[in-house]
Amino acid sequence: MDRIGEGPRVLVVDDDPQALRLVEQSLRGAGLEAICVGDPVSALRALREGPFAAVISDQMMPHMPGTEFLALVRRRWPQVACLMITASDDIRVAAEALNRRLVRFLLPKPFEPAELRRAVLEAVASRPERAPRPAVAAEATRGALALARAVDARDRYTLEHSQRVARYAEAVGRVLGLAADEVEALRLAGLLHDLGKIGVPDAVLGKHGPLTGPERQAMARHPSVGAEIVAPLALAPAVEQAVAEHHEAFDGTGYPHGLVGAAICLAARVVQVVDAYEAMTSDRVYRRALPPEAACQELARCSGAQFDPEVVSALLRVLSGGANP
């Protein structure tokens, strides 16, 4: 068991020595003392010797998975703040950790050192003995962002794609005159719309040429898979609907259900339009980005067919400077 630094004690659990070193380095200078162990059994022994302000755990470890370990920590040491660092292919596990309220923060691999420090310091400051537990809605929002980042990080061409879609969706919601809670639902829907792509193989996501039939089917399942992951997160119903329906088309030619017009929830219609614009104006593995003017022309051409014309009009107003993204 190695100790790094002084101050509130943070137990770091990971069977990867390199990962432990990265966390150690990230916590230096933050006024925290990092105690590093390589497996959950050693971690439980350290916790019994205590005290600790926080625990940072990986998921894939010997003896027991991270979720099982953190469940033990929450039962035995409820005053300890729990965080999980998770790889992008552990999205379902991360969602389970959030749903069971095993963790307060999720951090994707690779993580930013500054983001890790902020999360640990906030988790330590908000422990039950110091302050009330953060609201469930706030926790769900943080979890949504972590999950979205983990998905985007799978592909350098889509890095931060979800954050940009979320910003455009917010701006369109304001132009449409939606209430504050509806605009927030749009933001979260934008963050989470591609979450189901975690179930699509990397070879399909990064393929240069046309997809085969089975590959198209795998891609077409991602809205439904995403909705299944989002469902237990206690977010607004419109968020789950938007994730499930954001590839439905206004004229009924979309997937997975072929919904038409107003049968598609408004949040999904907004996300579909802003997602299409953001994709067209970003580099992809199979093509270069379109100029914004060309993307706007394509939106106008498909208005009333693939896209809701009211939403297209609102986005074009945002893009023209009539509203701020």
N, C-alpha and C positions, 0 to 999 in steps of 0.2 A: 504494500500500500504506500503510494507516494504522496507527499504533501507539497503543494505549491502555493506560496504567498501567505498572507495573513488576513484576518477579518472574518465575516460570516462564512461558515464552512459549507462547501458545495461538494457533494459526492458525485463523481463522474464514473459511469459504468459502461464499459465497452471492451469487447475482446480483441479489438484492433488497436495495437500499440500506437500506430500512426494517428488514428482518430483521437486517441487519448491525448497525444502531444498537441494536436491542433486545438482541442478544447482548452488544454492547459494554457497554451500561448494566448488564446483569445480572452481568457479570464484574467490574465496578468494586467496589472494596472487598473483594475476595476475595484480594488479594495476587497477582493474575495480570496478565500483560501480553498484551493481545489485539492480534494482527496481523490486519487484515481485508483480504481480497481478494475480487474479484467473479467469479472463474472458476477452474476447475481448473488451467489452464495457468499462470496467475500463481501459484497455490498451489504447484505443483511447483517453479517457479523459486525461490520463497521457501524451500521445504524444502531445496533444494540449498544455499542460503546459510546456513540453520539457525543453531543447533539449536532444536528445538521439543519441548515436553513433550507436547503434545496437538494434535489436529486436530478441529475441529467442522465437519461438512459437511452441506449440503443435498443433496437428491437430484436435482431438476430444475434443471440448469445447462447453459450453453453448452459446446460442445466434447466433453464426456463426462458421463454420469450420475454421481451420487455414488458408487454401488456400484463402478463401474469405477475412479474416482479413488481410493477407499479401498483397493481391491485393490492398486493401484500403491504406495500408501503402506505397506501392510502388508509388501509384498515388499521395498521399498527401505529403509524406515526402521522395522523391526520394534519398535524401542524406543519409538516414538511411540504414545501412547494415542489411539484413534480413537472419535469419537462422531458420531451422526447425529441431526439434527433432521428429523422427517418429518411431512408432512400426513396426515390420516386416510385420504385416498384413495391413499396410498402404502403401505398395510399389506403388500401382497405383497412390495414392494421391501424394506420394513423386515425382514420375515421372512427374505428372502434374505440380507440383510446379517448377520443373527444366525446363520443356518445356516452361512454361509461363515466365520463368526468374523471378519468384517471390522471389527466394532465391539464395544466393551465396554458401551456404554450407548446406548439409544434414548430420544429425548425427543419427545413429540408436540407438534404446533402446535395451539393456542397453549400455550406452556410457562410454568411458573412460574419466575421468576428465581431464587428460592432453590433450587428443584430442579435447575436448570441449574448453579448454583454448586457444589452438593453433588456432582453427577455429575462435573464437571470436576475438582474437588479429589480425589475418590476415584480417578478414572482416573489422574491424575498421580501420586498416592501409590502406586498399585499397578503402575506400569510395571515391566517385567522387570528393569531394573537396580537397582530398589529393593526389590522384593518379588516372591514367586512370583505368577504369573498366577492370578486368582481361579478357583475350580473351575467347570467347565462347568455344573454344576447351578445354581450361584448366578447365573451369567450368564443361563441360560435363565429363571430366575425373574424377574430384572430385566427381561428382554425381554418376558416374559409380561405383566408389569404395564404396561410402556410400550404394548404393543399394545392391551391392554384399555382403557387411558385414551384412546388415540387413537380407538377405536371409540365409547366413551361420549361423547366430546366432539363427535360429529357431531350430537347431539340434546340440547338443554338439559333435556328431560324425562327423559332416561335418564342424565344426568351422575352418575357414581359408582355407578350401578346394579350394575355388575359387582363392585365392591369390597364392596358390601353383601351381594350373593349369596354371595361368597366367605366373609364372616364368618359368615353363617348356616350355610353348608355345613360349615365347620369345627366349629361348635358342635354340629350334628346328628351329625357323625362321632364326636365325643367321647361324646355320649349313647349312640350305638350301640356304643360300646366298641371302636372301630377302633384299629389300631396307629398310631403317630405318622406313619409314612410314608404310610399310607392317608389320614389326616386332611390331610396336606400335599397329597396328590393332589387331595382334594376342594377345598381352597382354590384351587389352580391351575385346576381345572376351573371353579370359580365365576368366577374372573377371566376365563377365556377362552371361556365358553360361547357368547357372542354374537359371537365374532370374525368368523364368516361373514357377518354383516350388512353387512360392508364391500362385499359384492357386490350388496346390495339398493339400488336407487336411493333418493335422499333423498325423492323425491316419494311413494314407497311407504311408507317408514318414518314420514313425517310426515303421512300422509293422515288427514283428519278422518272421512271416511265409510267404508262397507264397501269391502273390496278386490274388484277384479274377478278373474276366473279367472286370467288371466296374472299379475296382481299376487300372488295367493295362491301361485301356483307359484314365483314369484321368492322369496317369503318362505320357502317350504317348503324351498328349496335351501340355506338358510344353515347348517344343521347340517353338511351334507356339505362345503360350502365351508370352513367353519371347521376341520373335521377335516383337510382337505388342507393348510391353512396350518400347523396345529399339528404335523402328523406329523413334520417333520424337526427339531423343536426339542429332541429328546433328553430329553423329559419322561417320567414314568411312563406306561405303556400305558393305565392307567385314565383319564388326562387326555384323551387323544385319543378314547377310547371315549365318555366323558361328553359331550364336545363334539358328537360324531356322533349321540348317542342321547338328548339331553336333551329332545327333543320326542316321544319314544316314550311311549305311555300304558300303564299297568299292565294294562288290559283289551284291549290290542291295537289301539286306535282311533287311535293317534298316527302320527307320520311321522318319517323317510321310509320305514321298512321295515315298520311294523306289528308290531313285536316285542311279545311278551306276557310279563308277570311277570318271573321270574328270568332270562329271556333278555336282558333289559335289564340292563346292568351296574349295580351298586349305586351307583357314583358318579353315573351319569346319573339314577337314580331320586331320589337326594338333590337334585341340582341342579334337577331338574324341579319338585320340591315347593317348595324355597326360592325358586326363580325366580318361581313362580306367586304365592307369598305377597308377595314384594317388589314384583312388578308390580301386584298388587291394591291394595297400600297406598301406591302412589306415583301422583302426578298423571301423566296421559298426555294427549297432544294430543287424543284422542277422548273422554276422560272424566276425572272427578275421582277422587281416591283414595278407596278404601273405608276405613271405620274398621277398626282391627285386629280388633275383635270380629267384624265381619261377614266379614272375610277368613278368620278361623279357622273360622267356621261353614261357609264354602264349602269349605275344605280337608276338614273332617269329612264334609261331604255327599258329596264326591267320593272319599273314602277307599275303597280297594278297587276303584274303577272307574278313574278317570284316574290316581289316585295310589296308591303303595305304602303300605298302612296302617301298617306299622312305621315308615316314614319320617315320615308325617304325625304319628304319636304322638310321635316324638322331637322334631319341630319344635314341636309344641304344648307339650311339656315345656319346651323352651328359652324359648318365648314367655311361659309362665306364671311364669317365674322359677325353674324347677327346674334350669336350667343357664344359663350365661352365653354370649351370642353374641360 
